[in-house]
Amino acid sequence: MPFVITSPCEGEKNGSCVEVCPVDCIEEGKDMFYIDPDICIDCGACEPVCPVEAIYPDDEVPEEEAQYIELNRAYFEE
């Protein structure tokens, strides 16, 4: 999973990330956005436009946010 959306996105729902994604891998969930790990091409376009700095490369997700790696993946398995 190249990029992961973490807790600062909860309740934010800005959507800037969706607008810049060239492969439409970001979807809006009930409380936040999620990145589909099977579609993301690791371009990084979403990371700098996030107003709450919630997006990280999967290998740079802060330890306290690590559960969001699985939450992003699980969202697309349902």
C-alpha positions, 0 to 999 in steps of 0.5 A: 500500500503506497499511501495511507490516510490517517486519523487527522482526516476523520471528520475533515472530508475536505476532498482535495486528495480526490481531486488530484489523484490521477487514478481515482484510488481515493474513496469517501467513507462515512467519516473519512477518505480511504486509499485503495492499495490495489489502485494507488500508483504511489505518485504522491499527488495527494500528500501535499494537498491534504489540509490536515497532513493525514496522508503518509507513505505506508512505510512512514506512517507514525507508530501511533497511526499504524492501525490506519494501514489496515483500516485503509486496506479493510475498507476496500475488502468489504 
